[in-house]
Amino acid sequence: MALGAASRLADELAVLGPSVAPPFFSPAATAAELSALLRQERLGFTAEPYNGPGLGRLISLAARESLADRVRRVAMLVHHVVTAAYEKAIPFPTKDGQHPLESLVVDSVAVLQHLRFTVDLLLIEDVGSATGT
């Protein structure tokens, strides 16, 4: 769900008024980069269940990580996308005093908080397993 929320932000960034953007900034190019990262991560995160015998290898067996590590990596990517989209949208004029992506960020808060709490719980679990408790 967090990857989906980040994808929505990247999509909205792509359609922000390019005519008012500074000449050195392309919202579409930034959105394309962010979307590509999100697609790659989604494929890597969801590919493991399909890595069965005779089904081909969607991800390298050597590149497999624990679920906790993959969730942490997704959380870092989502955080990066939300931050980048928000920062890149700053040059655009606001409507009624609101940031152009504010409504999407507000709509995504619950999912992003859930992801953050999940990462926190995984960290606690890792500390517990490392100490043998």
N, C-alpha and C positions, 0 to 999 in steps of 0.2 A: 504494500500500500504506500509505503514511503517512497519507493521508486516511482510509483504512479504520480504521487503528488509533486515530486521533483520534475517529472516529465511535463506535467501541466505548466509548471513555472517556466521551463525552457521553451515550451510552445508559445506561451504568452509573450515571452521576451522577444521571440522572432517577429511578432506582429506589432510591436510597439513602433510608433511613428518614425520610420527611418529618415523622414524628411527633416526632423528636428534634431537628429543625432549629430554629434560632432563628426567632422569628416574622417577622423581616424578610427571611428567606432562603427562596427557593423553589427547590429543586434542579431541579424539572421546568421552571421558567421559564428558568433558566440553561442547562440542557441543550437546551431548545428553541432558544434563541438560538444556541448553539454549533453545533447540528445544522444550522440554517438557513444559517449562514455556510459550513459544510463542504459542504452540497449546492450552494450557489451557486458555490463555488470549483471543485468537481468538474465542474459543468456547463460553467463557463468554460474549464477546463483541457482537457476532453475534447471540446468543441464544435468546435474548429477543423477536425478532419478531416471533419466533416460540413457545413462551410460551402461546399459546392460549388454550381455553377450549378444552379438549379432546385430546390435543397433548402431554400431559405429561409436566413435568417441567424440563427444561434443567438447569435452575439455580434457586436457592432459591428466592422466592419472597421477602424475608426479606433482601437478599443480593443485591437487585437492587440498583443501584446508578444513579444519574443523568447522562445525556450524558456528561456533562462537566467533572464530576469526572472520568468517564470511559476513556475519551480521555486523561486526565492527567495521569491516571494509565498506559495506553498504552504507552504514551510518556516516562514515567519513565522506563518502561520495555525495550522499544526499545533503549533508551540511555544506559541502563545497558548492553544490549546484544552487541551493537556496541563497547562500551568501553571494555567489557570483551574479545570479539573476537580479537580486536586490540591488547590489552595487552598480551593475551595468545599467539598470533602469533609472538611476538617479538623475542623469542629464535630461530626462524627459519631463515635460511640463506635467504638473499634477492637476487632477480634476477634483474640484471641491476641497482642495487642501489635502487630498489623500495620495499616497504613493501609488503609481499605476499597478503595482502587483500586490498591494496591501490586502485586497479581498481574498486572493489566492493563498497568501501566507496565513491569514486568519483562518480560512477554511481548512488549512493543513495542520494547524497547531496540534490538534488531538493526536493525529497520526505521528507527527514528529516527536511529540512528548512520549508517546508509547515506545517509539524506537529508542529514544534516549534512555528510558527506564529499563528497556530490555538490555541495552548495552551495559548499563550499570549493574544489573543483576548478573550478567555474564562475567563481569569483572569480579564481583563478589564470589561467584562460584569458582572462578579460576584461583583466587586467593585461597579459598577454602580447600581446594584440591591440592594446591601447592604446599599447604601447611599440614595436610593429612587429616583435616577435620571433616 
